[in-house]
Amino acid sequence: MATYTFTPSGVCSRQYTFEIENGIILKATIVGGCQGNLTGISSLLEGMSVEEAVKRLRGITCRGSRSGKTSCPDQISLALESIL
């Protein structure tokens, strides 16, 4: 098992930590941001392949005051993509 830590950019969350084994996300921890939503995303990611997570989350953007370029899910996809 390997542990990876990332610092996202342009979003409320401050840090992502993933425990990955054989291309499967065993644990995802997200610090900061909308805690309820990000806890839910973490739970959904656990047991999913890194490739599938990247495919599902890539390109999602925020609405409202942070609208436009990225989002926590998009930043998660970029972090996970860097592992591939």
Rosetta blueprint (number, residue, H / E / L):
1 M L
2 A E
3 T E
4 Y E
5 T E
6 F E
7 T L
8 P L
9 S L
10 G L
11 V L
12 C L
13 S E
14 R E
15 Q E
16 Y E
17 T E
18 F E
19 E E
20 I E
21 E E
22 N L
23 G L
24 I E
25 I E
26 L E
27 K E
28 A E
29 T E
30 I E
31 V E
32 G E
33 G L
34 C L
35 Q H
36 G H
37 N H
38 L H
39 T H
40 G H
41 I H
42 S H
43 S H
44 L H
45 L H
46 E L
47 G L
48 M L
49 S E
50 V H
51 E H
52 E H
53 A H
54 V H
55 K H
56 R H
57 L H
58 R L
59 G L
60 I L
61 T L
62 C L
63 R L
64 G H
65 S H
66 R H
67 S L
68 G L
69 K L
70 T L
71 S L
72 C H
73 P H
74 D H
75 Q H
76 I H
77 S H
78 L H
79 A H
80 L H
81 E H
82 S L
83 I L
84 L L
